[in-house]
Amino acid sequence: MSNAAETPQLTLEVERKGTTTIVHCRGKLVYGVTDVLYSNVSKLIPESKRIVLDLTDLAYMDSMGLGVLMRLYVSAQTKGCSVELIHIGKRVRELLELTKILEVFGSVGEHGMRF
């Protein structure tokens, strides 16, 4: 049960390219760390037209992670900003497809990143 003792860790690296902001997410987007993503990304919404969440190094996401993605999506939409997901790993993609959240984001996928 060593996994239960581990503290879920989420780290973010922000990269700006004009009015597009790329947020590289690493670790796990789970209960206890979702506020890290929400508080950091929501601050970027007013100054960005497009926020791209790069999920290359996101190993796992739970229902709280799904909830924070939807909160960010709605917050951005109300302020004229788009939120896109790229480089979605297999496990996270399956969760997003199962819950139909991937359809909401209109995922850019692995191929469509353009700046």
C-alpha positions, 0 to 999 in steps of 0.5 A, a space after each residue: 500500500 505504498 501508493 496510498 502514502 504517496 502525495 499526489 503531485 501536480 506541477 505546471 510550467 507556463 509558456 506564453 506565445 503571443 495571446 496563446 498560453 501553453 500550460 504543461 501539466 506534469 503528475 496527477 490531476 486528482 483530489 487535493 491538487 486540483 486547486 493548483 491547476 484552477 488557481 494558476 490557469 484562471 489567472 491567465 484567462 484575462 490576458 489570453 485568447 487561447 489556453 492550451 493544456 499540454 497533458 503529455 506528462 499527466 499520468 492520471 486524472 480522477 473525477 475532481 480533475 475532470 471537474 476542474 477542467 470543466 470549471 476552467 472551460 466555462 470560466 474561459 468561455 465567459 471571458 472570450 478565451 478558448 481552452 484546448 487539450 493536447 497530447 492526451 495520454 491513453 488513460 486520460 483520453 479514455 476517461 475524457 471519452 467515457 465521460 464525453 468531456 473530450 467532445 466539449 473541448 473539441 480536443 486539438 489532439 496530438 496533431 493540431 497545435 498551431 501558434 
